[in-house]
Amino acid sequence: MIILIAPAGYGKTFLLVDFAHSTELPVCWYALDPLDRDLYRFFVHFIASISEQFPEYGKASSAALEGLIQHQSTLDQFITTVVNEIYEHIHEHFVLVIDDFFLVEDNADINSFISRFVQQVDENCHIILASRKLLSIPDMALLIARGYVGGMDYEDMAYDAAELQALTEHNFGYTMQPAEAEALIEATDGWIIGLLLSAQSKLRSISGRMRLMRASGLDLYDYLAEQVLNQQPAVIHDFLLRTALLEEFDAALCHEILDESWRPPGQSWQDLIAEVLRRNLFVLPLGEESAWLRYNHVFQDFLQKRLMKTRPDEERLILERLARYYQRRQLWEKAHYYLVRLSDLSAVADLIEAAGLPLLYAGRLSLLHTWLDELPSGFFNERPALLALQGDVLTRRGDLQQGLATLSTAITQLDSTDATIYLAQALIRRAVAHRLHGDYNEALSDTDRALTLLPHFPEEEPYLPQVYALALRSKGTALFTKGKPEEGIGLLQEALTIYETLHEPYNAASIRQDKAVVSLRLGHYREALTLFQQALLAWQNLGHLAGQALVLNNMGYLYHLQGDYEDALSHLEQALDCARRSGSTRSEAYALLSMGDLFTELELWQAAHNVYQQARPIITQLNEQYLILTLELAMVRLASLQNNWEAVYHYLDDASRLVINKKSGYEWGLYRLAVGRCYLMQEQAAEAIEPLRDAKRYFEEGNQPIERANVYFFLAAATQQRKQIAEASSHLQEGLATLAAMESYHALLPTLRLIRPYLQNKKNQAEYPALRELLVEIDRFEQAIPKESRRLRKSASPAMVPATARQPHFHIRTLGQVAVTVEGKSLTTSDWQTIVSRDLFLCLLAHPEGLRKEEIGLLFWPDAAPSELKTRFKNAIYRLRSALRQNVVLYTDDIYHYNWAIDYQYDVEDFLQKIGEGDKTQERAQRIIAYQAAIDLYHGPYLSDVDANWATAMRQHLQQLFLDTAMALAGEYFLEKQYTDALAVCQRILTIDNCLEDAHRLAMQIHAAQGNRAAVARQFAACQQALLEEIDVPPSQQTEELYSSLMQ
């Protein structure tokens, strides 16, 4: 970062413009104005300044900005997205100029952004800040110490005599004598704006006058500017004063704002603009082909002060017209800026009332919050619409309690006014706050009242469709959360139609997502998947990471319900990544909860506990009842499956306090289902029946098939234990009927597994024909859990490895020193009793298809008689099973084979999997990661201490795979110019096969790329020596030719 610090008029902007035209680097330019103090506006223009030069940049950053202004993410998370997108899309060095930084330097968030951006962005981004005064950027000392900051001050930018002579000759055709130039430089300290004014003022002995003014303490700039101004014709003089208030202007804006009586007869506003440009009166065109202009900031400040002092009535008239002009065009910030300059608080309040809904729907919460905070408190007592806006902003920013109180006060006051649109909006926002707070009946009451008001509005009422759609969505969501999804989905469809008509893709994507969740809850999985895919595509087109995170989470949950655990984890990892990149803590919480549920089902207890604990502080901060309840009930399930009943009752107590008022039948039903389930797991059937019957009533009202079926099956088991046979039979029939109607009943298998003994007793009864197949599915599910857990650990991304890390029951290492670990304990020779039992175990691993007893006998005891073979084999199997203390060897159809369903980790399997991943991927970065992981697993030859033929053949095959993979990896590193890594891989290859000329040749190329000719020669000599000593041949012609070409 380069900082230019100099007072006004030292030519900072002109210097940077000259640099931008002369440098070969792409230059992004951001010229600040006073309105850029608003954080959102600053970031929008910051992103736009880069995307103007690099059009592929900006999509992700703009979406992250939406999350920031909606208070769904933090500034740090936004910065991370901005920096990452630059890294992903801009692959060359470039310069970003931010001019007039003094206009925003009092905004602490902007200063913090600049500091952290400079520290995090890659070295290809170079920032130049131009300001009139020293900056208050945090960590400036650290930035300087790290060499991130350079700078220039006014002394570096001051003109000398020779430069002044060249300037006057070029600009004014005037040859200035050296003595005169020296005198002016001394009088102005090389201050360029003063020098230019001096040249234009045409005063004699100007340097002497300037020295006199400095001695008397008068404002030198004002004096010089007034001399220039007073020399202009009256028409230009007046035009300069009046247009100075316009900030940026063209002829059309002059026509709108300036009084026609101020325009000279026979001349247009464009004629006056052209004359100002011709006279070179410190005016700057905006862009190469733009008709818009602005004055030099210093000159503009002078002109505005002059107008205020000499013509205050004209100044007020122009400011009022500007405010009205921008308000008509809904350029609210500019209108607000001019009204504040007029000190007309009543007009400011009117503006905020008019701008409130547009700014809310644009997500400008921070701006609206700032404007409201600047108003005196008395205004809110007289203007309930402002109070409603304040309550709306508070709820959207997460302050539900204060927001509810403020909205309630506003609604009471609005009832006696005709501000019906604000009343409807306030009711809807209060409904949303009630829903997030868990007060679903109040939410529905407020929404229904709003919907009764909306049809009475005239059709031309601004924002009526948006308010109406929001009301429909609010009611539909409340009905869904309350446990009435079928009623809610129709309202969501109505809202979707409105948003599609309005061409609002953001809201349309949100509604599709809501509809998909309802379909998912109803068990319509295919329909839900289609809707999720549509919503995901919409969010991706918008570049909206937070929206993608929520959809990916729901898709992960859908795959989980169908038993597709790998796809589930993959989608949940993507959801978590999108949530964290966007800073959406709510999406992050949902993703972590879904992951915890997945790990719980696969008995990865510690992994589940880890992610639930990650979610807890996030959920506590969000303070949304449904999320809190979901976490508590998830912890109940996790603790109950581990028989930790003390923890179970602790979490149930916490959950009960959330739902005791029964405001949501669905949430109450979930709690009562958990209570009944826990009683049943402790064989307390009598205590389980009442809460399960209670839950049944609520789930039948809401038509949630998964929850309803769970209740039916648990009730069937509980009432059977209490000898209530008829009721038990009825519940079992209901459960089976619900299950049969579902697209997939995999989600019920964890429940059915808990009551397997009860179902087993019923399977032969004629009235339950479906039970036999159901029990087969339960058995398959139980047997698959270890295998799925293992697959999940292997497929987890590096970021998720710590969460999924769990010591497998068996850990088998055969590449290098052989080691077999059981539950963390390494087996010794005494555990195996004989080396044959260990080798038999390893042999079965090497033959996944299994071996017959006779085949095993030929491999291990080829000379043994049949009777001796039987004894030896029996003893070896017994010792093997004793050492591993589990049924690891199965006997099926006369074949002995390893039990692949148990929980294990086998280095050969992992080695082959990583090579396969690298071979399949099209992305070099992913290929490097996979190949590197594979060679890291190769600690040495396969079963180096086993001489049998079956081991030797596998050893040679795996070693060749290692060499091929390592060569491919070294080549990828070389192409990426990661020469140190590439050379390290080559050297490792040569320790195994020092005659492999491919590795020698690549090593020579690496040394050559590093400019190390001596190392090239040494590598070639090593190749010659190895070939001579090992096989007595010289290097190949290909190697010789490569060496010659590299040494030229």
KAPELIN-V189178 format. One record per backbone hydrogen bond with DSSP energy under -1.0 kcal/mol. CO is the residue of the C=O (numbers start at 1). NH is the residue of the N-H. Records with the same first field share a line. If there is no record, write none. Layout:
CO = NH ; NH
This chain:
1 = 150
2 = 129
3 = 152
4 = 131
7 = 10
9 = 193
11 = 15
12 = 16
13 = 17
14 = 18
15 = 19
16 = 20
17 = 21
18 = 22
19 = 23
26 = 95
28 = 97
30 = 99
33 = 36
34 = 37
35 = 38
38 = 42
39 = 43
40 = 44
41 = 45
42 = 46
43 = 47
44 = 48
45 = 49
46 = 50
47 = 51
48 = 52
50 = 54
54 = 57
58 = 62
59 = 63
60 = 64
61 = 65
62 = 66
63 = 67
64 = 68
65 = 69
66 = 70
67 = 72
68 = 71
72 = 585
74 = 78
75 = 79
76 = 80
77 = 81
78 = 82
79 = 83
80 = 84
81 = 85
82 = 86
83 = 87
84 = 88
85 = 89
86 = 90
94 = 126
95 = 28
96 = 128
97 = 30
98 = 130
99 = 32
100 = 103
101 = 104
104 = 107
107 = 111
108 = 112
109 = 113
110 = 114
111 = 115
112 = 116
113 = 117
114 = 118
115 = 119
116 = 120
117 = 121
122 = 125
124 = 94
126 = 96
127 = 2
128 = 98
129 = 4
130 = 101
131 = 6
137 = 140
139 = 143
140 = 144
141 = 145
142 = 146
143 = 148
144 = 147
150 = 3
152 = 5
153 = 157
154 = 158
160 = 164
161 = 165
162 = 166
163 = 167
164 = 168
165 = 169
166 = 170
167 = 171
168 = 172 ; 174
177 = 181
178 = 182
179 = 183
180 = 184
181 = 185
182 = 186
183 = 187
184 = 188
185 = 189
190 = 159
191 = 195
192 = 196
193 = 197
194 = 198
195 = 199
196 = 200
197 = 201
205 = 209
206 = 210
207 = 211
208 = 212
209 = 213
210 = 214
211 = 215
212 = 216
213 = 218
219 = 223
220 = 224
221 = 225
222 = 226
223 = 227
224 = 228
225 = 229
226 = 230
229 = 232
233 = 237
234 = 238
235 = 239
236 = 240
237 = 241
238 = 242
239 = 243
240 = 244
243 = 246
246 = 248
249 = 293
250 = 254
251 = 255
252 = 256
253 = 257
254 = 258
259 = 262
260 = 263
264 = 267
268 = 272
269 = 273
270 = 274
271 = 275
272 = 276
273 = 277
274 = 278
275 = 279
276 = 281
277 = 280
280 = 282
282 = 296
284 = 294
292 = 286
293 = 249
294 = 284
296 = 300
297 = 301
298 = 302
299 = 303
300 = 304
301 = 305
302 = 306
303 = 307
304 = 308
305 = 309
306 = 310
307 = 311
311 = 315
312 = 316
313 = 317
314 = 318
315 = 319
316 = 320
317 = 321
318 = 322
319 = 323
320 = 324
321 = 325
322 = 326
323 = 327
324 = 328
325 = 329
326 = 331
327 = 330
330 = 332
331 = 335
332 = 336
333 = 337
334 = 338
335 = 339
336 = 340
337 = 341
338 = 342
339 = 344
340 = 343
343 = 345
344 = 348
345 = 349
346 = 350
347 = 351
348 = 352
349 = 353
350 = 354
351 = 355
352 = 356
355 = 359
356 = 360
357 = 361
358 = 362
359 = 364
360 = 363
363 = 365
364 = 368
365 = 369
366 = 370
367 = 371
368 = 372
369 = 373
370 = 374
372 = 375
376 = 379
377 = 380
378 = 382
379 = 383
383 = 387
384 = 388
385 = 389
386 = 390
387 = 391
388 = 392
389 = 393
390 = 394
391 = 395
392 = 396
393 = 397
394 = 399
395 = 398
398 = 400
399 = 403
400 = 404
401 = 405
402 = 406
403 = 407
404 = 408
405 = 409
406 = 410
407 = 411
408 = 412
409 = 413
410 = 414
411 = 415
413 = 416
414 = 417
418 = 420
419 = 423
420 = 424
421 = 425
422 = 426
423 = 427
424 = 428
425 = 429
426 = 430
427 = 431
428 = 432
429 = 433
430 = 434
431 = 435
432 = 436
433 = 437
434 = 439
435 = 438
436 = 625
438 = 440
439 = 443
440 = 444
441 = 445
442 = 446
443 = 447
444 = 448
445 = 449
446 = 450
447 = 451
448 = 452
449 = 453
450 = 454
453 = 456
454 = 457
458 = 461
461 = 464
463 = 467
464 = 468
465 = 469
466 = 470
467 = 471
468 = 472
469 = 473
470 = 474
471 = 475
472 = 476
473 = 477
474 = 478
475 = 479
476 = 480
477 = 481
478 = 482
479 = 484
480 = 483
484 = 488
485 = 489
488 = 492
489 = 493
490 = 494
491 = 495
492 = 496
493 = 497
494 = 498
495 = 499
496 = 500
497 = 501
498 = 502
499 = 504
504 = 508
505 = 509
506 = 510
507 = 511
508 = 512
509 = 513
510 = 514
511 = 515
512 = 516
513 = 517
514 = 518
515 = 519
516 = 520
517 = 521
518 = 522
519 = 524
520 = 523
523 = 525
524 = 528
525 = 529
526 = 530
527 = 531
528 = 532
529 = 533
530 = 534
531 = 535
532 = 536
533 = 537
534 = 538
535 = 539
536 = 540
537 = 541
538 = 542
539 = 544
544 = 548
545 = 549
546 = 550
547 = 551
548 = 552
549 = 553
550 = 554
551 = 555
552 = 556
553 = 557
554 = 558
555 = 559
556 = 560
557 = 561
558 = 562
559 = 564
560 = 563
563 = 565
564 = 568
565 = 569
566 = 570
567 = 571
568 = 572
569 = 573
570 = 574
571 = 575
572 = 576
573 = 577
574 = 578
575 = 579
576 = 580
577 = 581
578 = 582
579 = 583 ; 584
583 = 585
584 = 588
585 = 589
586 = 590
587 = 591
588 = 592
589 = 593
590 = 594
591 = 595
592 = 596
593 = 597
594 = 598
595 = 599
596 = 600
597 = 601
598 = 602
599 = 604
600 = 603
603 = 605
604 = 608
605 = 609
606 = 610
607 = 611
608 = 612
609 = 613
610 = 614
611 = 615
612 = 616
615 = 619
616 = 620
617 = 621
618 = 622
619 = 623
624 = 628
625 = 629
626 = 630
627 = 631
628 = 632
629 = 633
630 = 634
631 = 635
632 = 636
633 = 637
634 = 638
635 = 639
636 = 640
637 = 641
639 = 644
640 = 643
643 = 645
644 = 648
645 = 649
646 = 650
647 = 651
648 = 652
649 = 653
650 = 654
651 = 655
652 = 656
653 = 657
655 = 659
656 = 660
659 = 662
664 = 668
665 = 669
666 = 670
667 = 671
668 = 672
669 = 673
670 = 674
671 = 675
672 = 676
673 = 677
674 = 678
675 = 679
676 = 680
677 = 681
678 = 682
679 = 684
680 = 683
684 = 688
685 = 689
688 = 692
689 = 693
690 = 694
691 = 695
692 = 696
693 = 697
694 = 698
695 = 699
696 = 700
697 = 701
698 = 702
699 = 703 ; 704
704 = 708
705 = 709
706 = 710
707 = 711
708 = 712
709 = 713
710 = 714
711 = 715
712 = 716
713 = 717
714 = 718
715 = 719
716 = 720
717 = 721
718 = 722
719 = 724
720 = 723
723 = 725
724 = 728
725 = 729
726 = 730
727 = 731
728 = 732
729 = 733
730 = 734
731 = 735
732 = 736
733 = 737
734 = 738
735 = 739
736 = 740
737 = 741
739 = 742
745 = 748
746 = 749
748 = 752
749 = 753
753 = 756
755 = 759
756 = 760
757 = 761
762 = 765
765 = 768
768 = 771
770 = 774
771 = 775
772 = 776
773 = 777
774 = 778
775 = 779
776 = 780
777 = 781
778 = 782
779 = 783
780 = 784
781 = 785
784 = 788
785 = 789
786 = 790
787 = 791
788 = 792
789 = 793
790 = 794
791 = 795
792 = 796
797 = 800
800 = 804
801 = 805
809 = 823
810 = 905
811 = 821
812 = 907
813 = 819
814 = 816 ; 943
819 = 813
820 = 827
821 = 811
822 = 825
825 = 822
828 = 832
829 = 833
832 = 834
834 = 838
835 = 839
836 = 840
837 = 841
838 = 842
839 = 843
840 = 844
841 = 845
842 = 846
847 = 850
851 = 896
852 = 856
853 = 857
854 = 858
855 = 859
856 = 860
857 = 861
861 = 864
865 = 869
866 = 870
867 = 871
868 = 872
869 = 873
870 = 874
871 = 875
872 = 876
873 = 877
874 = 878
875 = 879
876 = 880
877 = 881
878 = 882
879 = 883
880 = 884
881 = 885
886 = 888
888 = 899
890 = 897
892 = 895
895 = 892
896 = 851
897 = 890
898 = 900
899 = 902
903 = 810
905 = 812
906 = 910
907 = 911
908 = 912
909 = 913
910 = 914
911 = 915
912 = 916
913 = 917
914 = 918
915 = 919
916 = 920
917 = 921
923 = 927
924 = 928
925 = 929
926 = 930
927 = 931
928 = 932
929 = 933
930 = 934
931 = 935
932 = 936
937 = 939
941 = 816
943 = 946
948 = 952
949 = 953
950 = 954
951 = 955
952 = 956
953 = 957
954 = 958
955 = 959
956 = 960
957 = 961
958 = 962
959 = 963
960 = 964
961 = 965
962 = 966
963 = 967
964 = 968
965 = 969
966 = 970
967 = 971
968 = 972
969 = 973
970 = 974
971 = 975
972 = 976
973 = 978
974 = 977
977 = 979
978 = 982
979 = 983
980 = 984
981 = 985
982 = 986
983 = 987
984 = 988
985 = 989
986 = 990
987 = 991
989 = 992 ; 993
993 = 996
995 = 997
996 = 1000
997 = 1001
998 = 1002
999 = 1003
1000 = 1004
1001 = 1005
1002 = 1006
1003 = 1007
1004 = 1008
1005 = 1009
1006 = 1010
1007 = 1012
1008 = 1011
1012 = 1016
1013 = 1017
1014 = 1018
1015 = 1019
1016 = 1020
1017 = 1021
1018 = 1022
1019 = 1023
1020 = 1024
1021 = 1025
1022 = 1026
1023 = 1027
1024 = 1028
1025 = 1029
1026 = 1030
1027 = 1031 ; 1033
1036 = 1040
1037 = 1041
1038 = 1042
1039 = 1043
1040 = 1044
1041 = 1045
1042 = 1046
1043 = 1047
